[in-house]
Amino acid sequence: MGSAAARPAKSDLVRQAVLAQVEQFTLGDLAAQVPVAGPQLIKKVLAEMKQQGTVRLVGRGRGARREVVQ
């Protein structure tokens, strides 16, 4: 078994993918970029980032998009 310290945590991978976004993005966009992370983890990380003021929700429902706050 490999060392857990050798690779970043899944939540860190999601966070890095979010911060790398230059335009608005959807949950599906992130799921495609970080296939090792499940939808629940992606939603959890986005909720944490929204609470910190790093990410803003644009729209509601199925077509909701998010953007990184500068």
Backbone hydrogen bonds, N-H to C=O, Kabsch-Sander energy under -0.5 kcal/mol:
donor,donor_aa,acceptor,acceptor_aa,energy
6,A,3,S,-0.9
7,R,4,A,-0.9
13,L,9,A,-1.9
14,V,10,K,-2.2
15,R,11,S,-2.4
16,Q,12,D,-2.5
17,A,13,L,-2.2
18,V,14,V,-2.4
19,L,15,R,-2.3
20,A,16,Q,-1.2
21,Q,18,V,-1.6
25,F,66,R,-2.6
30,L,26,T,-1.7
31,A,27,L,-2.6
32,A,28,G,-2.0
33,Q,29,D,-1.5
34,V,30,L,-2.6
37,A,34,V,-1.6
42,I,38,G,-2.1
43,K,39,P,-2.4
44,K,40,Q,-2.2
45,V,41,L,-2.6
46,L,42,I,-2.5
47,A,43,K,-2.3
48,E,44,K,-2.1
49,M,45,V,-2.5
50,K,46,L,-2.4
51,Q,47,A,-2.1
52,Q,48,E,-1.6
53,G,49,M,-0.6
53,G,50,K,-0.8
54,T,49,M,-2.7
55,V,49,M,-1.0
56,R,67,E,-2.9
58,V,65,R,-3.8
59,G,57,L,-0.5
63,G,60,R,-0.6
64,A,61,G,-1.8
65,R,58,V,-2.9
66,R,25,F,-3.0
67,E,56,R,-2.2
69,V,54,T,-2.9
